């Protein structure tokens, strides 16, 4: 491969999603609550989403976690999983699943 960086379709989706305009570096925030609030703002502002704001925000977060895969450190994965719980709280959706450890 040449000196150019590899292009990944998942990066393009994260940066330029048609459904959500994400705030800069949202997935690098340290606080699960801050991540959830940022995703909520983006989902609420979006005019192009197909589902509810909750569905759009949760889908983007899940997409990011799944695409990052083994490249996430355990502590980062934990933070992002906690952000899912925070997102559920923000939208008044209780989780029937046990808390993540």
BELKAVEN-V241366 format. One record per residue. N is the residue number from 1. PHI is phi in whole degrees, 0 to 359 (none if undefined). Layout:
n;phi
N;PHI
N;PHI
This chain:
n;phi
1;none
2;288
3;289
4;290
5;287
6;295
7;256
8;246
9;297
10;294
11;295
12;297
13;296
14;297
15;280
16;229
17;299
18;287
19;274
20;228
21;263
22;284
23;290
24;304
25;57
26;302
27;279
28;258
29;298
30;276
31;271
32;302
33;296
34;296
35;297
36;298
37;295
38;296
39;296
40;296
41;302
42;296
43;292
44;293
45;280
46;291
47;256
48;252
49;288
50;265
51;257
52;284
53;303
54;300
55;298
56;295
57;295
58;294
59;298
60;294
61;294
62;296
63;303
64;298
65;298
66;294
67;287
68;290
69;51
70;285
71;283
72;278
73;287
74;304
75;290
76;291
77;299
78;299
79;299
80;291
81;293
82;293
83;297
84;297
85;298
86;295
87;296
88;300
89;297
90;301
91;261
92;68
93;255
94;277
95;267
96;280
97;276
98;295
99;298
100;285
101;257
